[in-house]
Amino acid sequence: MDASQVKQFAKDCGADLVGIASMDRFEGAPKQMDPRWIFPDAKAMVVMGFRILRGALRGVEEGTFFVGYSGMGYAGINTILQPMVLWEFCKGLEDRGYEAVPVPNNFSWSAIHATGNEEEIGRPRPEWSRPVSPDRPAPDVFFSLRIAAFCAGLGEIGWSKMLLTPVFGPRQRLAAVMTDLPLEPDPLYDGPALCDRCMLCAKDCSVSAIPSEASVKVTVAGRDLEWADIDYTKCSVGFCGGDREHNPFMLTDDEEAGFNQHPYGRAQNFKLHPQNGYGRALEGAKGCIRACMLHLEQQGKLSNTFVNPFRRRPPWRLA
């Protein structure tokens, strides 16, 4: 199978977007986030994008049906669709004699710090795991799927640190497969710029987790990239509905209702129970997906187009 056949096969299995990265494009990644430590003999990485249905965001936009995004736009992709597609795709490669390592977007990030602290990023947590030998990183090695998608030519990294593609904008989730099948890599995305630094992602984020000025700068595959220095503590709580003006599931209206400074676990207590799977995704990606999507659609930058605009009524806000 050549690269074009492999990409078509991935789409036949259920992926919406497919790109191929050469493993040398990860040169310079922190040891704990370098996929080459997972499969040192890999020749290529196949990165797949799975669309978040625009309609899965409709209920949150109207403030009437939150489980659609949590179930179909989040958990359903990460824990059902991706694994099924990866199974079929990897079986096809292995039936042809090539090993395939599936990496879905449902891992726990248990071994690395996912904070914005530059000194902590990519460092293992010794209380969780330790290297099996001094020359190897600690398990589990986890790499950024968004960076992988950039390396596979699927799009660019926006100010919100979301992957933006010319097809869906920020509206996809990602998975990857490393293989020892030699494949021609796709060129890095070099199309029209998608992110114009409009800062609507920062303005619309319900918990102000995306700053409009502070940034992180890295070099990936010879390209200089820059994105906002995200406050992941605010982001993780906001994800749960950490702003009382945008969370109709608040159980109380006392002083604890403003819980955007509470840790993630405590934030869960402010929602109706039981919470299953990704039922906590109450904020509905207000800034990083919805605001960005609206802007890109209005500019005509996306090829996945619709007859009617997404926002048809003024955004709701609780008193």
SERO-4910 file (N, C-alpha, C, O; in steps of 0.05 Angstrom, whole numbers):
BEGIN
 pado doro    nc1    nc2    nc3   cac1   cac2   cac3    cc1    cc2    cc3    oc1    oc2    oc3
  Met    A     17    -24      0      0      0      0     18     25      0     36     27     16
  Asp    A     12     43    -18     26     69    -17     10     89     -1    -11     82     10
  Ala    A     21    113      1      9    133     19    -20    139     11    -38    141     29
  Ser    A    -26    142    -14    -53    149    -22    -72    126    -16    -95    131     -8
  Gln    A    -64    101    -19    -81     79    -13    -86     77     17   -108     70     25
  Val    A    -65     82     33    -68     81     62    -88    102     71   -104     97     88
  Lys    A    -86    126     60   -104    148     68   -133    142     60   -152    147     75
  Gln    A   -137    130     37   -163    123     28   -174    100     46   -198    100     52
  Phe    A   -157     82     53   -165     60     70   -174     70     97   -194     61    109
  Ala    A   -160     90    108   -167    102    134   -195    116    132   -211    114    150
  Lys    A   -200    129    109   -227    141    106   -248    120    102   -271    123    112
  Asp    A   -242     98     88   -261     76     85   -268     64    113   -290     55    117
  Cys    A   -248     65    131   -253     54    158   -270     74    175   -281     65    195
  Gly    A   -272     99    167   -289    118    182   -276    144    189   -290    161    201
  Ala    A   -251    149    182   -239    175    188   -249    196    168   -254    190    145
  Asp    A   -251    221    177   -259    243    160   -235    257    147   -236    266    124
  Leu    A   -213    258    162   -189    271    152   -165    252    157   -165    238    177
  Val    A   -146    252    139   -123    234    142    -98    248    131    -99    260    109
  Gly    A    -77    248    146    -51    258    137    -29    240    147    -32    225    166
  Ile    A     -6    242    135     17    225    142     41    243    149     48    261    135
  Ala    A     53    236    172     77    251    181    101    232    181     98    208    188
  Ser    A    124    242    174    149    227    178    158    230    207    153    251    219
  Met    A    170    209    218    177    210    246    198    230    253    200    239    276
  Asp    A    214    238    233    235    258    240    223    286    246    237    303    256
  Arg    A    198    290    239    185    316    245    181    320    275    175    342    283
  Phe    A    185    299    291    182    301    320    208    307    333    210    307    358
  Glu    A    229    311    318    256    317    329    254    342    346    243    362    338
  Gly    A    265    340    371    265    363    389    242    362    409    241    378    428
  Ala    A    224    343    407    202    340    426    213    331    453    233    317    454
  Pro    A    201    340    475    210    330    502    209    300    502    191    287    490
  Lys    A    228    288    515    231    258    515    205    245    523    198    224    512
  Gln    A    190    256    542    166    244    552    143    247    533    122    234    536
  Met    A    147    264    512    125    269    493    134    263    464    122    273    445
  Asp    A    155    247    461    165    240    435    155    213    427    163    193    439
  Pro    A    138    211    406    126    185    399    146    164    389    140    141    388
  Arg    A    170    173    382    190    154    373    199    135    395    209    113    389
  Trp    A    194    143    420    200    125    442    179    103    445    185     82    457
  Ile    A    156    107    434    135     87    435    141     65    414    138     41    420
  Phe    A    149     73    391    155     54    369    180     63    354    178     77    334
  Pro    A    203     57    365    228     67    353    232     59    324    247     73    310
  Asp    A    220     37    315    223     28    288    202     39    269    201     31    245
  Ala    A    185     56    278    164     67    261    176     83    238    196     97    242
  Lys    A    164     81    215    172     96    192    154    119    186    161    138    172
  Ala    A    129    118    196    110    139    191     88    139    212     84    120    226
  Met    A     75    162    214     51    164    231     27    173    214     29    193    200
  Val    A      6    158    216    -19    165    202    -37    179    222    -44    167    243
  Val    A    -44    204    217    -61    219    236    -89    222    224    -92    229    200
  Met    A   -109    216    240   -137    217    230   -152    238    246   -149    242    270
  Gly    A   -170    252    231   -188    271    243   -217    261    241   -225    250    221
  Phe    A   -232    264    263   -260    255    264   -277    279    270   -275    292    291
  Arg    A   -295    286    252   -310    311    255   -328    310    279   -340    290    286
  Ile    A   -329    333    292   -350    338    312   -374    349    297   -372    370    285
  Leu    A   -396    335    298   -419    344    283   -427    372    292   -429    377    316
  Arg    A   -431    389    273   -441    416    280   -467    414    296   -471    430    314
  Gly    A   -484    395    288   -509    391    303   -506    382    331   -524    386    347
  Ala    A   -482    370    338   -478    362    365   -474    386    384   -477    384    408
  Leu    A   -468    409    372   -465    434    387   -491    450    389   -492    469    404
  Arg    A   -511    442    374   -535    457    373   -549    460    400   -557    482    407
  Gly    A   -552    438    415   -566    439    440   -553    457    461   -567    470    476
  Val    A   -526    457    461   -512    475    479   -516    504    470   -520    522    487
  Glu    A   -515    509    444   -519    536    433   -547    546    442   -550    570    447
  Glu    A   -567    529    442   -594    537    449   -599    536    479   -618    547    489
  Gly    A   -580    523    494   -583    520    523   -605    500    531   -616    503    553
  Thr    A   -610    480    514   -633    462    519   -625    433    518   -641    416    528
  Phe    A   -602    425    508   -596    397    504   -566    393    504   -552    394    484
  Phe    A   -555    389    529   -526    389    532   -514    361    527   -490    360    520
  Val    A   -529    340    530   -519    314    527   -510    308    498   -494    290    493
  Gly    A   -521    323    478   -514    318    451   -484    322    446   -471    306    432
  Tyr    A   -473    344    457   -445    349    453   -428    330    470   -409    319    461
  Ser    A   -437    327    496   -422    309    513   -420    280    502   -399    268    503
  Gly    A   -443    271    492   -444    243    483   -434    239    455   -417    222    450
  Met    A   -444    255    436   -438    250    408   -413    266    399   -399    258    381
  Gly    A   -409    290    411   -386    306    402   -361    301    418   -340    311    411
  Tyr    A   -363    286    440   -340    282    457   -336    252    462   -319    239    449
  Ala    A   -351    241    481   -347    213    489   -351    194    466   -335    175    463
  Gly    A   -371    198    449   -377    179    428   -353    177    408   -348    156    398
  Ile    A   -340    200    403   -317    200    385   -293    187    398   -281    169    387
  Asn    A   -287    196    423   -262    188    436   -263    158    444   -242    145    442
  Thr    A   -285    149    454   -286    123    466   -300    101    450   -299     77    457
  Ile    A   -314    109    428   -327     89    412   -318     90    383   -307     70    372
  Leu    A   -321    113    370   -315    115    341   -285    111    336   -278     94    319
  Gln    A   -269    126    349   -240    124    344   -229     96    348   -216     85    330
  Pro    A   -235     83    371   -224     55    374   -233     36    353   -218     19    344
  Met    A   -259     39    345   -269     20    324   -254     25    297   -246      6    284
  Val    A   -251     50    290   -237     56    265   -207     47    267   -197     35    248
  Leu    A   -195     53    289   -166     45    292   -163     15    291   -144      5    279
  Trp    A   -182      0    303   -180    -29    302   -181    -39    273   -163    -54    265
  Glu    A   -200    -29    258   -202    -38    230   -178    -30    213   -168    -46    198
  Phe    A   -169     -5    217   -147      5    202   -121    -11    209   -106    -19    191
  Cys    A   -116    -15    235    -92    -29    243    -92    -58    234    -72    -69    227
  Lys    A   -116    -70    235   -118    -98    226   -110    -99    196    -97   -118    188
  Gly    A   -119    -80    181   -113    -80    152    -83    -78    147    -73    -92    129
  Leu    A    -69    -61    162    -40    -59    159    -26    -84    169     -7    -93    156
  Glu    A    -35    -95    192    -21   -118    202    -27   -143    185    -10   -161    184
  Asp    A    -50   -144    172    -55   -166    153    -36   -166    129    -32   -186    116
  Arg    A    -25   -142    124     -5   -139    103     24   -142    113     43   -137     98
  Gly    A     27   -149    139     53   -154    149     67   -130    162     91   -132    169
  Tyr    A     53   -108    166     65    -85    179     52    -79    206     27    -79    208
  Glu    A     68    -74    225     58    -68    252     45    -41    253     53    -23    239
  Ala    A     24    -38    269     10    -13    271      3     -8    301    -11    -24    313
  Val    A     12     15    311      8     22    339    -15     42    341    -11     65    333
  Pro    A    -38     35    352    -61     54    353    -58     73    377    -51     64    399
  Val    A    -64     98    373    -63    118    394    -89    135    393    -90    155    379
  Pro    A   -110    126    407   -135    141    407   -133    164    427   -114    166    443
  Asn    A   -152    182    425   -153    205    443   -170    199    468   -189    213    474
  Asn    A   -162    177    482   -177    171    506   -158    162    529   -166    148    547
  Phe    A   -133    172    528   -114    165    548   -117    184    572   -130    204    570
  Ser    A   -104    177    594   -108    191    619    -87    213    625    -91    228    644
  Trp    A    -67    214    609    -45    233    615    -35    230    643    -29    249    657
  Ser    A    -32    205    652    -25    200    680      4    205    686     11    211    709
  Ala    A     21    204    666     50    204    672     63    231    666     87    235    672
  Ile    A     48    250    656     61    276    651     43    298    662     19    295    666
  His    A     56    321    666     41    344    676     27    358    652     40    363    632
  Ala    A      2    363    655    -13    376    633    -19    405    641    -39    416    632
  Thr    A     -1    417    657     -5    444    665      9    463    646     24    454    628
  Gly    A      5    489    649     18    508    632     45    516    643     59    533    630
  Asn    A     53    504    665     80    511    676    101    500    658    104    475    655
  Glu    A    117    517    645    137    508    625    157    489    637    167    472    623
  Glu    A    163    492    663    183    475    675    173    447    680    188    428    684
  Glu    A    146    444    680    135    418    686    126    402    662    125    377    662
  Ile    A    121    416    639    111    403    616    131    381    606    155    387    603
  Gly    A    121    358    602    137    336    592    153    322    613    168    303    606
  Arg    A    151    329    638    166    315    659    148    294    671    124    298    676
  Pro    A    160    270    677    143    248    688    136    254    717    150    269    731
  Arg    A    114    242    725    106    244    753    116    219    767    106    197    763
  Pro    A    136    221    785    148    198    797    128    182    814    132    158    819
  Glu    A    107    196    824     87    181    840     69    163    823     55    147    834
  Trp    A     70    166    797     54    150    779     69    128    766     59    106    763
  Ser    A     94    134    757    109    113    742    138    120    743    146    141    752
  Arg    A    155    101    735    183    105    733    194     91    708    182     72    699
  Pro    A    216    101    697    228     88    673    235     59    678    244     52    700
  Val    A    232     42    658    240     14    661    270     11    659    281    -10    667
  Ser    A    284     31    648    313     32    647    321     61    645    306     78    636
  Pro    A    346     68    654    354     96    655    353    110    628    352    135    628
  Asp    A    355     96    606    356    109    580    329    114    568    327    126    546
  Arg    A    307    106    582    280    109    570    263    128    587    267    131    611
  Pro    A    244    140    573    225    157    589    206    139    605    204    115    600
  Ala    A    192    151    625    174    136    641    148    129    625    140    145    608
  Pro    A    136    107    632    109    102    620     88    118    634     89    120    659
  Asp    A     69    128    620     65    126    592     75    151    578     72    173    587
  Val    A     88    146    554     95    168    536     70    178    522     56    161    510
  Phe    A     64    203    524     41    214    510     49    239    494     62    257    505
  Phe    A     43    239    469     50    261    452     25    277    445      3    267    448
  Ser    A     29    302    436      6    319    430     -5    311    403      9    311    382
  Leu    A    -30    302    403    -43    295    378    -47    319    359    -47    316    335
  Arg    A    -50    343    371    -52    367    354    -26    373    340    -26    380    316
  Ile    A     -4    370    354     22    373    341     26    352    320     37    357    298
  Ala    A     18    327    326     20    305    306      4    312    281     13    307    259
  Ala    A    -20    323    285    -37    330    262    -23    352    246    -24    352    221
  Phe    A    -11    371    260      4    392    245     27    380    229     31    387    206
  Cys    A     41    361    242     63    347    228     54    331    204     69    325    186
  Ala    A     28    323    205     17    307    183      4    324    162     -9    314    143
  Gly    A      6    351    164     -4    369    144    -34    374    144    -45    384    125
  Leu    A    -47    367    166    -77    370    167    -86    398    171   -108    405    164
  Gly    A    -69    415    183    -77    442    188    -57    457    204    -33    451    204
  Glu    A    -66    478    218    -48    495    234    -58    496    263    -81    489    269
  Ile    A    -41    505    281    -48    508    309    -58    537    312    -43    556    307
  Gly    A    -82    540    322    -93    567    326    -85    579    353    -71    566    369
  Trp    A    -93    604    357    -86    617    382    -96    602    406    -84    602    428
  Ser    A   -119    589    404   -131    573    425   -117    547    430   -125    532    448
  Lys    A    -96    541    415    -81    516    415    -97    493    403    -89    470    405
  Met    A   -120    499    391   -136    479    377   -124    475    349   -113    494    338
  Leu    A   -125    451    339   -119    447    311   -141    458    294   -164    452    298
  Leu    A   -134    474    275   -153    485    256   -147    473    228   -125    474    219
  Thr    A   -168    462    216   -165    450    189   -182    466    170   -202    478    177
  Pro    A   -174    466    144   -190    481    124   -217    468    118   -233    479    103
  Val    A   -222    444    129   -247    431    125   -267    437    147   -289    447    142
  Phe    A   -259    432    172   -277    435    195   -269    457    214   -283    462    234
  Gly    A   -248    471    210   -238    491    229   -230    476    254   -213    458    253
  Pro    A   -240    484    278   -233    470    303   -250    446    309   -248    434    331
  Arg    A   -267    438    290   -288    418    296   -280    390    289   -292    377    272
  Gln    A   -258    380    302   -251    352    298   -235    342    323   -223    358    337
  Arg    A   -236    316    327   -220    303    347   -200    284    332   -206    276    309
  Leu    A   -178    278    345   -156    266    331   -147    239    343   -152    234    366
  Ala    A   -136    223    326   -124    198    334   -100    193    315    -98    206    294
  Ala    A    -83    173    322    -59    168    306    -52    139    306    -60    124    324
  Val    A    -37    131    285    -26    104    283      2    106    274      8    119    254
  Met    A     21     94    289     48     92    280     53     65    267     43     44    277
  Thr    A     68     64    246     72     40    231    100     38    220    113     58    214
  Asp    A    109     13    216    135      9    203    132      6    172    151     -1    158
  Leu    A    108     11    162    104     13    133    115     39    123    106     60    131
  Pro    A    135     39    105    146     64     95    124     78     78    113     67     60
  Leu    A    120    104     85     99    120     71    110    148     65    125    159     81
  Glu    A    103    158     43    110    185     35     95    205     53     70    204     53
  Pro    A    108    223     67     94    242     84     80    264     68     89    271     46
  Asp    A     59    274     79     46    297     68     62    323     74     75    324     95
  Pro    A     61    343     57     74    368     64     59    382     87     35    377     91
  Leu    A     73    398    102     60    414    123     40    432    110     43    441     87
  Tyr    A     19    439    126     -2    456    115     10    483    107     23    496    123
  Asp    A      4    491     83     15    516     73     -7    532     58     -1    548     40
  Gly    A    -32    527     65    -54    540     52    -59    567     65    -43    577     81
  Pro    A    -81    580     58    -88    605     70    -90    603    101   -100    584    111
  Ala    A    -80    624    114    -80    624    143   -108    622    154   -126    636    144
  Leu    A   -113    605    173   -140    602    184   -143    620    209   -164    633    211
  Cys    A   -124    620    227   -126    636    251   -115    664    245    -91    667    237
  Asp    A   -132    684    247   -123    712    242   -120    728    268   -119    753    268
  Arg    A   -118    713    291   -114    726    317   -137    745    323   -133    767    334
  Cys    A   -162    737    317   -185    754    323   -191    755    352   -204    773    362
  Met    A   -180    735    367   -183    733    397   -211    728    406   -217    732    430
  Leu    A   -229    720    388   -256    713    397   -255    688    415   -273    685    433
  Cys    A   -236    670    411   -234    647    429   -228    656    458   -240    645    477
  Ala    A   -211    676    461   -205    687    487   -229    702    499   -235    700    522
  Lys    A   -241    718    482   -264    735    491   -287    718    500   -301    724    519
  Asp    A   -293    696    485   -317    680    491   -313    657    510   -332    645    520
  Cys    A   -288    650    517   -283    629    537   -297    637    563   -291    659    574
  Ser    A   -314    620    574   -331    628    596   -315    631    622   -325    644    641
  Val    A   -291    620    624   -275    623    648   -248    637    643   -230    636    660
  Ser    A   -246    651    620   -222    666    614   -196    650    616   -176    659    626
  Ala    A   -198    625    606   -174    608    607   -154    614    585   -131    605    586
  Ile    A   -163    629    564   -146    634    541   -138    664    542   -155    681    537
  Pro    A   -113    670    548   -104    698    549   -102    709    521    -99    694    501
  Ser    A   -104    735    519   -102    748    492    -73    757    486    -68    765    463
  Glu    A    -55    756    505    -28    765    500     -7    744    507     10    738    490
  Ala    A     -8    732    531     13    713    539     12    689    520     -9    678    514
  Ser    A     36    680    511     36    658    491     59    639    497     77    644    513
  Val    A     57    616    483     78    596    483     89    594    454     73    593    435
  Lys    A    115    593    452    127    591    425    145    566    424    161    561    442
  Val    A    141    551    403    157    526    399    164    524    369    152    537    352
  Thr    A    184    508    364    191    502    336    185    473    331    195    455    345
  Val    A    168    467    311    160    440    304    165    436    274    155    451    258
  Ala    A    180    415    268    186    408    240    196    432    224    189    436    201
  Gly    A    212    448    237    224    471    224    206    496    223    214    516    212
  Arg    A    182    494    234    164    517    234    161    529    262    160    514    281
  Asp    A    161    555    263    156    569    289    126    571    294    112    583    278
  Leu    A    117    560    316     89    560    323     85    576    348    103    577    366
  Glu    A     62    588    351     55    604    375     26    601    381      9    602    363
  Trp    A     20    597    406     -8    595    415    -10    607    443     10    613    456
  Ala    A    -35    611    452    -39    624    478    -29    606    501    -30    581    499
  Asp    A    -19    618    522    -10    604    546    -34    597    562    -42    612    581
  Ile    A    -47    575    556    -73    568    567    -70    563    597    -51    551    606
  Asp    A    -89    573    613    -91    566    641   -108    540    643   -132    541    642
  Tyr    A    -94    518    646   -107    492    645   -124    486    670   -143    470    669
  Thr    A   -118    499    692   -135    496    715   -162    508    710   -183    495    715
  Lys    A   -162    532    700   -188    545    693   -202    529    671   -226    526    671
  Cys    A   -186    520    651   -198    506    629   -212    480    638   -234    474    629
  Ser    A   -199    465    656   -211    439    664   -236    443    681   -255    427    679
  Val    A   -237    465    696   -261    471    712   -282    483    694   -306    476    697
  Gly    A   -274    500    676   -293    512    657   -306    491    640   -330    493    633
  Phe    A   -291    471    633   -301    448    617   -325    435    631   -344    426    618
  Cys    A   -324    435    658   -346    424    674   -370    443    677   -390    435    689
  Gly    A   -367    467    667   -388    487    670   -382    506    693   -400    513    709
  Gly    A   -356    514    695   -347    529    718   -355    558    719   -344    573    735
  Asp    A   -373    567    702   -382    594    703   -412    594    707   -427    583    691
  Arg    A   -421    606    729   -450    604    737   -468    616    716   -492    610    715
  Glu    A   -458    634    699   -475    646    678   -479    628    654   -495    634    637
  His    A   -464    606    653   -467    587    631   -470    558    639   -464    540    624
  Asn    A   -480    554    664   -484    527    673   -512    525    686   -515    532    709
  Pro    A   -531    514    671   -558    512    683   -561    488    702   -583    484    713
  Phe    A   -539    473    706   -541    450    724   -530    456    752   -526    437    767
  Met    A   -525    481    759   -515    488    785   -535    477    806   -559    480    803
  Leu    A   -525    465    828   -542    455    849   -548    476    870   -568    473    884
  Thr    A   -532    496    873   -536    516    893   -533    543    881   -522    546    859
  Asp    A   -541    563    895   -537    591    887   -524    607    909   -527    631    910
  Asp    A   -510    593    927   -497    607    949   -469    615    941   -463    615    917
  Glu    A   -453    622    960   -426    632    954   -409    612    939   -389    620    926
  Glu    A   -415    586    942   -399    566    929   -405    563    900   -390    550    885
  Ala    A   -426    576    891   -434    573    863   -413    584    844   -411    575    821
  Gly    A   -398    605    853   -376    614    836   -352    597    840   -333    605    854
  Phe    A   -351    574    828   -331    554    835   -309    552    814   -295    531    812
  Asn    A   -304    573    799   -284    571    778   -255    570    790   -236    567    774
  Gln    A   -252    573    816   -226    570    828   -223    543    842   -202    537    852
  His    A   -244    527    842   -243    501    855   -228    481    837   -229    484    813
  Pro    A   -215    462    849   -202    441    832   -223    425    817   -247    425    824
  Tyr    A   -214    411    797   -231    397    779   -250    378    793   -274    378    787
  Gly    A   -240    362    812   -257    343    826   -279    356    841   -302    346    841
  Arg    A   -274    378    854   -295    392    869   -315    404    850   -339    406    856
  Ala    A   -306    413    827   -324    425    807   -346    406    799   -368    414    793
  Gln    A   -339    380    799   -358    360    791   -383    359    809   -404    351    801
  Asn    A   -379    368    834   -401    367    854   -422    388    848   -443    387    861
  Phe    A   -417    406    830   -436    428    825   -454    421    801   -468    438    790
  Lys    A   -455    395    794   -472    387    772   -492    366    781   -487    352    801
  Leu    A   -513    363    765   -532    342    771   -519    315    769   -501    311    752
  His    A   -527    296    785   -515    269    785   -536    249    775   -560    255    777
  Pro    A   -528    226    766   -500    218    762   -488    230    737   -502    236    718
  Gln    A   -462    232    737   -447    241    713   -433    217    701   -418    204    714
  Asn    A   -439    212    676   -428    188    663   -411    197    639   -417    215    624
  Gly    A   -388    183    637   -371    188    614   -363    217    612   -353    228    632
  Tyr    A   -368    229    589   -361    257    585   -385    275    589   -387    297    578
  Gly    A   -403    267    607   -427    283    612   -419    309    626   -437    327    629
  Arg    A   -394    313    633   -386    338    646   -380    360    626   -374    382    635
  Ala    A   -381    355    600   -373    376    581   -395    397    577   -406    399    556
  Leu    A   -400    411    599   -423    430    599   -417    456    585   -436    469    575
  Glu    A   -392    465    585   -386    491    574   -390    492    544   -394    513    532
  Gly    A   -388    469    531   -394    467    503   -373    481    486   -380    491    464
  Ala    A   -348    482    496   -326    494    480   -334    522    469   -331    527    445
  Lys    A   -344    539    486   -356    564    478   -337    582    462   -345    594    443
  Gly    A   -312    583    471   -293    600    457   -276    585    437   -274    592    414
  Cys    A   -264    563    446   -244    549    430   -255    535    406   -242    531    386
  Ile    A   -281    527    407   -293    514    383   -315    532    372   -314    539    348
  Arg    A   -336    538    388   -359    552    376   -352    580    366   -360    586    343
  Ala    A   -339    596    381   -332    623    372   -314    622    348   -318    638    329
  Cys    A   -294    604    348   -276    602    326   -290    592    301   -286    602    279
  Met    A   -307    572    305   -322    561    282   -340    583    269   -341    585    244
  Leu    A   -353    598    285   -370    620    275   -354    639    258   -362    647    236
  His    A   -331    647    268   -314    666    255   -304    655    228   -305    669    207
  Leu    A   -295    630    228   -284    618    204   -306    614    183   -302    617    159
  Glu    A   -330    606    192   -352    602    174   -360    629    161   -365    630    137
  Gln    A   -361    650    177   -369    676    167   -348    687    147   -355    701    128
  Gln    A   -323    679    150   -302    687    131   -301    669    106   -286    675     88
  Gly    A   -316    648    106   -316    630     83   -291    614     80   -283    607     58
  Lys    A   -277    608    103   -252    594    102   -254    564    103   -234    550     99
  Leu    A   -278    553    108   -281    524    112   -295    512     88   -314    523     78
  Ser    A   -286    488     81   -299    474     58   -324    459     67   -341    453     50
  Asn    A   -327    452     93   -351    440    102   -371    462    108   -371    474    130
  Thr    A   -388    467     89   -406    490     91   -435    482     96   -442    458     93
  Phe    A   -452    501    104   -480    496    111   -498    517     98   -490    539     92
  Val    A   -523    509     95   -543    527     83   -549    550    102   -551    573     93
  Asn    A   -551    544    128   -558    565    147   -535    571    166   -519    553    172
  Pro    A   -533    595    177   -513    602    196   -517    587    222   -540    580    229
  Phe    A   -496    583    237   -499    568    262   -513    585    283   -531    575    296
  Arg    A   -504    609    287   -516    626    308   -539    642    296   -535    660    280
  Arg    A   -563    636    304   -587    649    293   -602    666    313   -620    681    306
  Arg    A   -594    664    339   -606    679    360   -584    689    378   -562    678    379
  Pro    A   -590    710    394   -569    721    412   -561    699    432   -578    684    441
  Pro    A   -535    697    438   -525    677    458   -539    680    485   -544    703    494
  Trp    A   -546    658    497   -560    659    523   -539    663    545   -516    656    543
  Arg    A   -548    674    567   -532    678    591   -551    679    615   -571    694    615
  Leu    A   -545    663    636   -562    662    659   -558    687    676   -536    698    678
  Ala    A   -579    696    689   -577    719    706   -562    712    731   -559    729    749
***
